[in-house]
Amino acid sequence: MQEINIKNASVMLALAAGLGLHAWHVYAPCDDAYIYLVYVNSLFNGNGLTYNGALVQGFSSILWPWLISLVHLLGPELPDAMQALSFFSGVFVVSAIYFMGCRRGLSTWQAAVPALGLTITGDFAFYSGNGLETILFSGLVLVASGCLFDSDRERFSRRHDFILPVLFVLVLVRPEGLLVSFIIVIWRAYRAKSISSGARALATLAVMLAPVYVFIRLSYGSWLPATYYAKSGAGLDNLDQGLTYLALFSRHYAPVLALLACAFLLRWQKIGSAAIPLLMIFLAWIAQTTLQGGDNMVGFRMYLAVIPLCYFTIGYAFRDDAQALTILALLAFGYVFWGYNFGNVAASSWAVPVEQQASSWRSAFIERKAAGLWLKENFPAGSRVALSAAGITPYYSELPTIDMLGLNDGYIALHGHRDRSLAYAHQAGDGAYVMRSSPDVIFLFEGLRPGLFVSDREIWQSREFQKEYIPCKATEITWVWVKLLTITELKRKGIELDCRKQEEAG
């Protein structure tokens, strides 16, 4: 037993080190992740879990900001706490997939193959370091689905009672966890031949979740986050973007998906009673991701929820063909690794290697951080800022902020105008509302000119904007629009900004 433990510990140490090196190599700060830090920073500043003072739920994961807060209490600065939590979520998933294999009869090497696949998968490594809850959610999907592989028994033993707490945490990490939870609970009830047990399980889960959502409703005045309202309501309008996202994912993960298809077609019996619910989870996830419009971020973030489960299913189905599985799996994972890091991969309208994309994000972080610190240094507390990149700059400025995309603004999320030709999650805006809020500073997405976003275009067409705002240089390459009245007030306090007429700035 000691030898086995040492062997397992050595394998896990090697896998964690490999993941750490890969994650560090493709690391880039994520603006969306810093939105969580805006809320957590506000919490520690005594303003509650708010968006720099604005009472709105602009985050999808109920649990993630509290986990960041907990790690921060142990000593690390907030960005370090968030990134550490993200990385250890990756280690958790790699450990979970390895030990799930060991417990289900796979040899050390067989169990290590899916785990190794995760460490060299570019999407997994990228999101294991940038601070989002994505990887933790994918690990919980894997752990929750693990009980399906034991469901060939007529009755479920008491050791499976852990599933409801796991599902509870799963839903708190991402609300889409309800989809996976429903399939797992219903299938377990079907295998146990007890509809009443399934109903009790769902009722118990609902009772567990109810206090959390009542608290959210009482705190923010809405059952669902602003992010949901800003992104939803499209019907089938975003279906074309979702289909493009699915096509790109299928192309990039082609050999892995081919192995998964072979597992279901050729090894259905080897997968056992888990085959049907697993297929339901995969297909349901693909359907909901496609219908919502895919995603607009690097790689295939939305499909990471089922990638670890996909890898484990392949390993489990071909556990009797260790040599063939190893060769095929390593070739498939190598294809994914090479394409993601060096070839063309896209989750939006561009197709660039992840290293180039990560480099772009790192450059954007430097500029957005510098802009936030410039705001904090030059503008008094209470000055209002309007922008679309709602994470890094608001975190460092700590000023009241209007998120012009509506992800952190309840009014735009619910009542803003929509342009469905824009990328998913960037379709809402309301320039008139932003101008009514009388911001001291406005960030147009392209600086001196409006970007494609709805708020940008409508603000640019506003006579009030053209009359009352002029461009000022915040950093070497970042220009913002500052209200003339605000500039006058700053001058009275001895603060001089580098402001010019638009033609001079251009």
C-alpha positions as CSV (number, residue, x, y, z in Angstrom):
1,M,0.0,0.0,0.0
2,Q,2.9,2.4,0.8
3,E,4.5,1.7,-2.6
4,I,1.2,2.4,-4.3
5,N,0.8,5.6,-2.4
6,I,4.3,6.7,-3.3
7,K,3.7,5.8,-6.9
8,N,0.4,7.8,-7.0
9,A,2.0,10.7,-5.3
10,S,4.9,10.7,-7.8
11,V,2.5,10.6,-10.7
12,M,0.4,13.4,-9.3
13,L,3.5,15.5,-8.6
14,A,4.7,15.1,-12.2
15,L,1.3,15.9,-13.6
16,A,0.9,19.0,-11.4
17,A,4.3,20.2,-12.4
18,G,3.5,19.7,-16.1
19,L,0.3,21.6,-15.7
20,G,2.0,24.4,-13.9
21,L,4.6,24.8,-16.6
22,H,2.1,24.7,-19.4
23,A,-0.3,27.2,-17.5
24,W,2.6,29.5,-16.8
25,H,3.7,29.4,-20.5
26,V,0.3,30.5,-21.8
27,Y,-0.7,32.6,-18.9
28,A,-2.5,35.9,-19.5
29,P,-4.6,38.1,-17.1
30,C,-8.3,37.9,-17.9
31,D,-10.4,41.0,-17.8
32,D,-13.5,39.0,-17.0
33,A,-11.7,37.4,-14.0
34,Y,-10.9,40.8,-12.6
35,I,-14.6,41.6,-12.5
36,Y,-14.7,39.2,-9.6
37,L,-11.9,41.1,-7.9
38,V,-13.9,44.4,-8.3
39,Y,-16.6,42.8,-6.2
40,V,-14.3,41.1,-3.7
41,N,-12.3,44.3,-3.3
42,S,-15.5,46.2,-2.6
43,L,-16.4,43.6,0.0
44,F,-13.1,44.1,1.8
45,N,-13.5,47.9,1.6
46,G,-16.8,47.7,3.4
47,N,-19.1,48.2,0.5
48,G,-20.5,44.7,0.4
49,L,-20.3,42.4,-2.7
50,T,-21.0,45.3,-5.1
51,Y,-19.5,46.5,-8.3
52,N,-17.5,49.4,-6.9
53,G,-20.5,50.4,-4.9
54,A,-23.2,49.6,-7.5
55,L,-25.7,47.0,-6.1
56,V,-25.8,44.5,-9.0
57,Q,-24.9,40.9,-9.4
58,G,-22.5,40.9,-12.4
59,F,-21.0,37.5,-11.8
60,S,-22.4,34.1,-12.8
61,S,-20.7,32.1,-10.1
62,I,-22.2,32.6,-6.7
63,L,-19.4,30.7,-4.9
64,W,-16.2,31.9,-6.7
65,P,-16.0,35.4,-5.2
66,W,-16.3,33.9,-1.7
67,L,-13.6,31.3,-2.4
68,I,-11.3,34.2,-3.6
69,S,-12.1,36.0,-0.4
70,L,-11.2,33.0,1.7
71,V,-7.8,32.5,0.0
72,H,-7.2,36.2,0.3
73,L,-7.7,36.0,4.1
74,L,-4.8,33.5,4.1
75,G,-2.4,36.3,3.0
76,P,-2.1,36.6,-0.8
77,E,-3.1,39.7,-2.6
78,L,-6.4,39.5,-4.4
79,P,-4.9,38.8,-8.0
80,D,-2.5,36.2,-6.6
81,A,-5.3,34.6,-4.5
82,M,-7.6,34.4,-7.6
83,Q,-4.9,32.9,-9.8
84,A,-3.7,30.4,-7.2
85,L,-7.3,29.3,-6.7
86,S,-7.6,28.8,-10.5
87,F,-4.4,26.8,-10.7
88,F,-5.3,24.5,-7.8
89,S,-8.6,24.0,-9.4
90,G,-6.6,22.6,-12.3
91,V,-4.6,20.4,-10.0
92,F,-7.9,19.2,-8.4
93,V,-9.3,18.2,-11.8
94,V,-6.1,16.3,-12.8
95,S,-6.1,14.5,-9.5
96,A,-9.7,13.7,-9.7
97,I,-9.5,12.1,-13.2
98,Y,-6.4,10.1,-12.2
99,F,-7.9,8.7,-9.0
100,M,-11.2,8.0,-10.6
101,G,-9.4,5.8,-13.0
102,C,-7.4,4.0,-10.3
103,R,-10.6,3.3,-8.3
104,R,-12.3,1.8,-11.3
105,G,-9.7,-0.7,-12.1
106,L,-7.4,1.2,-14.5
107,S,-3.7,0.7,-14.1
108,T,-1.4,3.5,-13.0
109,W,-0.5,4.3,-16.6
110,Q,-4.0,3.9,-18.0
111,A,-5.3,6.3,-15.3
112,A,-2.5,8.7,-16.0
113,V,-3.3,9.0,-19.8
114,P,-6.5,11.1,-19.5
115,A,-4.8,13.2,-16.8
116,L,-1.8,13.7,-19.0
117,G,-4.2,14.7,-21.8
118,L,-5.6,17.5,-19.6
119,T,-2.1,18.9,-18.8
120,I,-1.2,19.2,-22.4
121,T,-4.6,20.5,-23.6
122,G,-4.1,24.2,-24.3
123,D,-7.6,25.3,-23.2
124,F,-7.3,23.5,-19.9
125,A,-3.9,25.0,-19.2
126,F,-4.9,28.5,-20.3
127,Y,-8.0,28.6,-18.0
128,S,-6.1,26.9,-15.1
129,G,-4.2,30.2,-14.6
130,N,-6.3,33.1,-15.5
131,G,-8.6,33.3,-12.5
132,L,-12.0,32.2,-13.8
133,E,-14.2,29.4,-12.2
134,T,-14.2,27.4,-15.5
135,I,-11.8,24.7,-14.4
136,L,-13.4,24.2,-11.0
137,F,-16.7,23.7,-12.7
138,S,-15.3,21.1,-15.1
139,G,-13.8,19.2,-12.2
140,L,-17.1,19.1,-10.3
141,V,-18.9,17.9,-13.4
142,L,-16.3,15.1,-13.6
143,V,-16.7,14.1,-9.9
144,A,-20.5,14.3,-9.9
145,S,-20.6,12.1,-13.0
146,G,-18.3,9.6,-11.5
147,C,-21.1,7.9,-9.7
148,L,-22.6,6.9,-13.1
149,F,-19.7,4.5,-13.7
150,D,-20.8,2.6,-10.6
151,S,-24.4,2.4,-11.6
152,D,-24.5,-1.1,-12.8
153,R,-25.6,-2.2,-9.4
154,E,-29.3,-2.7,-8.8
155,R,-29.3,-0.6,-5.7
156,F,-27.1,2.3,-4.9
157,S,-25.1,2.0,-1.8
158,R,-25.1,4.7,0.9
159,R,-21.6,5.9,-0.2
160,H,-23.3,7.5,-3.2
161,D,-25.2,9.9,-0.8
162,F,-22.3,12.3,-1.3
163,I,-23.8,13.2,-4.7
164,L,-26.2,15.8,-3.5
165,P,-23.6,18.0,-1.8
166,V,-21.4,17.8,-4.9
167,L,-24.3,18.8,-7.1
168,F,-25.2,21.6,-4.7
169,V,-21.6,23.0,-5.0
170,L,-21.7,22.4,-8.8
171,V,-24.7,24.7,-9.2
172,L,-23.2,27.4,-6.9
173,V,-20.1,27.4,-9.1
174,R,-22.1,27.7,-12.4
175,P,-25.9,27.8,-12.7
176,E,-25.6,25.6,-15.8
177,G,-24.8,22.8,-13.3
178,L,-28.5,22.4,-13.0
179,L,-28.5,20.8,-16.4
180,V,-25.9,18.2,-15.4
181,S,-27.5,17.7,-12.0
182,F,-30.9,17.0,-13.4
183,I,-29.6,14.3,-15.8
184,I,-27.6,12.6,-13.0
185,V,-30.4,12.6,-10.5
186,I,-33.0,11.3,-12.9
187,W,-30.7,8.6,-14.2
188,R,-29.8,7.4,-10.7
189,A,-33.5,7.3,-9.9
190,Y,-34.2,5.3,-13.0
191,R,-31.4,2.8,-12.2
192,A,-32.8,2.4,-8.7
193,K,-36.2,1.9,-10.2
194,S,-37.6,4.5,-7.8
195,I,-39.2,7.7,-9.2
196,S,-39.9,8.8,-5.6
197,S,-36.2,8.7,-4.8
198,G,-35.4,10.9,-7.8
199,A,-38.2,13.3,-6.7
200,R,-36.8,13.4,-3.2
201,A,-33.3,14.0,-4.5
202,L,-34.4,16.9,-6.7
203,A,-36.6,18.3,-3.8
204,T,-33.6,18.1,-1.4
205,L,-31.4,19.8,-3.9
206,A,-34.0,22.6,-4.3
207,V,-34.3,23.0,-0.6
208,M,-30.5,23.3,-0.3
209,L,-30.3,25.9,-3.0
210,A,-33.4,27.9,-2.0
211,P,-31.7,29.9,0.9
212,V,-28.9,30.9,-1.4
213,Y,-31.1,32.2,-4.1
214,V,-33.5,33.9,-1.7
215,F,-30.4,35.7,-0.3
216,I,-29.4,36.7,-3.8
217,R,-32.9,37.9,-4.5
218,L,-33.0,40.0,-1.3
219,S,-29.5,41.3,-1.9
220,Y,-29.7,42.3,-5.5
221,G,-33.4,42.4,-6.3
222,S,-33.2,39.7,-9.0
223,W,-33.2,35.9,-9.1
224,L,-30.7,35.9,-11.9
225,P,-27.5,37.8,-12.4
226,A,-27.2,40.8,-14.8
227,T,-24.9,38.7,-16.9
228,Y,-27.8,36.4,-17.7
229,Y,-30.1,39.2,-18.8
230,A,-27.3,40.9,-20.8
231,K,-26.6,37.7,-22.7
232,S,-30.1,36.1,-22.9
233,G,-33.3,36.8,-24.7
234,A,-31.9,36.2,-28.2
235,G,-34.0,33.2,-29.0
236,L,-32.4,31.6,-32.1
237,D,-30.7,34.9,-33.1
238,N,-27.3,33.7,-31.9
239,L,-27.6,30.2,-33.3
240,D,-25.4,31.0,-36.2
241,Q,-22.6,32.0,-33.8
242,G,-23.2,28.9,-31.8
243,L,-22.9,26.7,-34.8
244,T,-19.7,28.4,-35.9
245,Y,-18.3,27.9,-32.4
246,L,-19.3,24.2,-32.5
247,A,-17.7,23.7,-36.0
248,L,-14.4,25.3,-34.8
249,F,-14.5,23.1,-31.7
250,S,-15.2,20.0,-33.7
251,R,-12.3,20.8,-36.1
252,H,-9.8,21.5,-33.3
253,Y,-10.8,18.5,-31.2
254,A,-11.5,16.2,-34.1
255,P,-9.3,13.2,-33.1
256,V,-10.6,13.4,-29.5
257,L,-14.2,13.5,-30.6
258,A,-13.5,10.6,-33.0
259,L,-12.2,8.5,-30.1
260,L,-15.2,9.5,-28.0
261,A,-17.5,8.4,-30.9
262,C,-15.7,5.1,-31.2
263,A,-16.0,4.6,-27.4
264,F,-19.8,5.0,-27.7
265,L,-20.2,3.0,-30.9
266,L,-17.7,0.2,-30.3
267,R,-17.5,0.0,-26.5
268,W,-21.0,0.8,-25.4
269,Q,-21.1,-2.4,-23.3
270,K,-17.7,-1.6,-21.8
271,I,-18.9,1.8,-20.6
272,G,-21.9,0.0,-19.1
273,S,-25.0,1.7,-17.7
274,A,-23.1,5.0,-17.6
275,A,-23.2,5.2,-21.5
276,I,-26.7,6.6,-21.8
277,P,-26.5,9.4,-19.2
278,L,-23.0,10.3,-20.3
279,L,-24.2,10.7,-23.9
280,M,-27.1,12.7,-22.6
281,I,-24.8,15.0,-20.7
282,F,-22.5,15.5,-23.8
283,L,-25.4,16.2,-26.2
284,A,-27.3,18.4,-23.7
285,W,-24.1,20.5,-23.1
286,I,-23.4,20.8,-26.8
287,A,-27.1,21.9,-27.4
288,Q,-27.2,24.5,-24.7
289,T,-23.8,26.0,-25.7
290,T,-24.8,26.1,-29.4
291,L,-28.2,27.7,-28.7
292,Q,-26.7,30.4,-26.4
293,G,-24.3,31.5,-29.1
294,G,-21.0,29.8,-28.1
295,D,-18.5,32.1,-26.5
296,N,-16.3,35.1,-27.3
297,M,-13.2,34.2,-25.3
298,V,-9.9,32.5,-26.2
299,G,-10.2,28.8,-27.1
300,F,-13.2,26.7,-26.2
301,R,-14.0,27.8,-22.7
302,M,-17.6,26.7,-22.7
303,Y,-16.7,23.1,-23.7
304,L,-14.2,22.7,-21.0
305,A,-17.1,21.7,-18.7
306,V,-17.2,18.3,-20.4
307,I,-13.6,17.8,-21.7
308,P,-12.3,16.0,-18.6
309,L,-15.4,13.8,-18.6
310,C,-14.8,13.1,-22.3
311,Y,-11.2,12.1,-21.7
312,F,-12.1,9.9,-18.8
313,T,-14.9,8.2,-20.8
314,I,-12.4,7.3,-23.6
315,G,-9.9,5.9,-21.1
316,Y,-12.6,3.9,-19.3
317,A,-14.1,2.5,-22.5
318,F,-10.8,1.3,-23.9
319,R,-9.3,0.1,-20.6
320,D,-8.7,-3.4,-22.0
321,D,-6.7,-2.1,-24.9
322,A,-4.0,-0.2,-23.0
323,Q,-1.4,-0.1,-25.7
324,A,-3.7,0.9,-28.5
325,L,-5.4,3.5,-26.3
326,T,-2.1,5.0,-25.3
327,I,-1.0,5.5,-28.8
328,L,-4.3,6.8,-30.1
329,A,-4.8,9.1,-27.1
330,L,-1.4,10.6,-27.2
331,L,-1.7,11.3,-30.9
332,A,-5.1,12.9,-30.3
333,F,-3.9,15.0,-27.3
334,G,-0.8,15.9,-29.3
335,Y,-2.9,17.2,-32.1
336,V,-4.9,19.3,-29.7
337,F,-1.8,20.6,-28.1
338,W,0.0,21.5,-31.3
339,G,-3.0,23.1,-32.9
340,Y,-3.8,25.2,-29.8
341,N,-0.3,26.4,-29.2
342,F,1.1,26.7,-32.7
343,G,-1.7,26.3,-35.2
344,N,-5.0,28.2,-35.9
345,V,-7.7,28.0,-33.3
346,A,-10.6,30.4,-32.9
347,A,-13.6,30.9,-30.7
348,S,-14.6,34.1,-32.3
349,S,-14.0,35.9,-35.6
350,W,-10.2,35.6,-35.4
351,A,-8.0,32.6,-35.7
352,V,-4.6,32.9,-34.0
353,P,-2.3,30.6,-31.9
354,V,-3.0,30.9,-28.2
355,E,0.5,32.2,-27.5
356,Q,-0.2,35.2,-29.7
357,Q,-3.6,35.7,-28.1
358,A,-2.1,35.4,-24.6
359,S,0.5,38.0,-25.6
360,S,-2.3,40.3,-26.7
361,W,-4.1,39.9,-23.4
362,R,-0.9,40.5,-21.4
363,S,-0.4,43.8,-23.3
364,A,-4.0,44.8,-22.7
365,F,-3.6,44.1,-19.0
366,I,-0.6,46.5,-18.8
367,E,-2.6,49.3,-20.5
368,R,-5.8,48.7,-18.5
369,K,-4.0,48.5,-15.2
370,A,-2.1,51.7,-16.0
371,A,-5.4,53.4,-17.0
372,G,-7.0,52.3,-13.7
373,L,-4.1,53.7,-11.7
374,W,-4.2,56.9,-13.7
375,L,-7.9,57.3,-12.8
376,K,-7.2,56.6,-9.1
377,E,-4.4,59.1,-9.0
378,N,-6.1,62.0,-10.8
379,F,-9.8,61.7,-10.0
380,P,-11.4,62.1,-6.6
381,A,-13.4,59.3,-5.0
382,G,-16.9,59.2,-6.4
383,S,-15.9,60.2,-9.9
384,R,-17.9,58.1,-12.4
385,V,-16.3,56.1,-15.2
386,A,-18.1,54.5,-18.1
387,L,-16.4,51.7,-20.1
388,S,-16.8,48.3,-21.7
389,A,-13.8,46.4,-20.4
390,A,-15.2,46.1,-17.0
391,G,-12.6,44.2,-15.0
392,I,-9.0,45.3,-14.8
393,T,-9.4,49.1,-15.0
394,P,-12.3,49.3,-12.5
395,Y,-10.4,47.1,-10.1
396,Y,-7.4,49.4,-10.0
397,S,-9.3,52.7,-10.1
398,E,-11.8,51.7,-7.4
399,L,-14.2,54.3,-8.8
400,P,-17.9,53.9,-9.4
401,T,-18.2,52.4,-12.9
402,I,-20.9,52.0,-15.5
403,D,-20.4,48.8,-17.5
404,M,-21.6,49.8,-20.9
405,L,-22.1,46.2,-22.0
406,G,-24.6,45.7,-19.2
407,L,-22.9,42.7,-17.6
408,N,-22.5,44.7,-14.4
409,D,-25.4,47.1,-14.9
410,G,-28.9,46.1,-14.2
411,Y,-30.6,48.7,-16.4
412,I,-28.6,48.0,-19.6
413,A,-28.9,44.2,-18.9
414,L,-32.7,44.5,-18.7
415,H,-33.6,47.4,-20.9
416,G,-30.6,48.1,-23.1
417,H,-30.7,47.9,-26.9
418,R,-29.4,44.8,-28.7
419,D,-27.3,44.3,-31.8
420,R,-27.3,40.6,-32.5
421,S,-24.7,40.9,-35.2
422,L,-22.1,41.5,-32.5
423,A,-20.3,38.8,-30.7
424,Y,-22.1,36.9,-27.9
425,A,-22.0,38.8,-24.6
426,H,-21.2,42.1,-26.3
427,Q,-24.6,42.8,-27.8
428,A,-26.3,45.0,-25.2
429,G,-25.8,48.8,-24.7
430,D,-27.6,52.1,-24.2
431,G,-25.7,55.3,-25.0
432,A,-28.5,57.6,-23.8
433,Y,-28.6,55.9,-20.4
434,V,-24.9,56.2,-20.0
435,M,-25.0,59.9,-20.9
436,R,-27.9,60.4,-18.4
437,S,-25.6,59.0,-15.7
438,S,-23.3,61.9,-16.5
439,P,-20.0,60.1,-16.2
440,D,-16.8,62.1,-15.6
441,V,-14.8,59.8,-17.9
442,I,-15.8,57.7,-20.9
443,F,-13.7,55.0,-22.4
444,L,-14.6,54.4,-26.0
445,F,-13.5,51.0,-27.1
446,E,-11.2,52.4,-29.8
447,G,-10.1,55.4,-27.7
448,L,-10.5,58.4,-30.0
449,R,-13.2,56.7,-32.1
450,P,-16.2,54.6,-31.1
451,G,-16.0,50.8,-31.3
452,L,-18.7,48.6,-32.7
453,F,-20.5,48.2,-29.4
454,V,-24.0,49.7,-29.1
455,S,-23.2,52.1,-26.3
456,D,-20.1,53.4,-28.1
457,R,-22.0,54.1,-31.3
458,E,-24.9,55.8,-29.5
459,I,-22.7,57.9,-27.3
460,W,-20.7,59.1,-30.3
461,Q,-23.9,60.3,-32.0
462,S,-24.9,62.3,-28.9
463,R,-24.7,66.0,-29.2
464,E,-24.1,66.3,-25.5
465,F,-21.1,64.0,-25.8
466,Q,-19.6,66.0,-28.7
467,K,-20.1,69.3,-26.9
468,E,-19.2,68.4,-23.3
469,Y,-16.3,65.8,-23.6
470,I,-12.8,66.1,-25.0
471,P,-10.1,63.4,-25.3
472,C,-7.3,63.2,-22.7
473,K,-4.3,61.0,-22.7
474,A,-4.3,58.5,-19.9
475,T,-1.3,56.3,-20.8
476,E,1.1,56.2,-23.7
477,I,-1.5,54.7,-26.0
478,T,-4.8,55.0,-24.1
479,W,-7.1,58.0,-24.7
480,V,-10.3,58.6,-22.7
481,W,-13.0,61.3,-22.9
482,V,-13.3,63.5,-19.9
483,K,-16.1,65.9,-19.2
484,L,-15.1,69.6,-19.5
485,L,-16.8,70.5,-16.2
486,T,-14.7,67.8,-14.5
487,I,-11.5,69.1,-16.1
488,T,-12.3,72.5,-14.7
489,E,-12.9,71.1,-11.2
490,L,-9.6,69.2,-11.4
491,K,-7.7,72.3,-12.4
492,R,-9.0,74.1,-9.3
493,K,-7.4,71.3,-7.3
494,G,-4.1,71.7,-9.2
495,I,-4.5,68.6,-11.3
496,E,-3.6,69.1,-15.0
497,L,-4.6,66.5,-17.6
498,D,-3.2,66.1,-21.1
499,C,-6.3,67.0,-23.0
500,R,-6.6,68.2,-26.6
501,K,-9.0,68.8,-29.4
502,Q,-9.9,65.6,-31.2
503,E,-8.1,66.6,-34.4
504,E,-5.0,67.4,-32.4
505,A,-5.2,64.1,-30.5
506,G,-5.7,62.1,-33.7
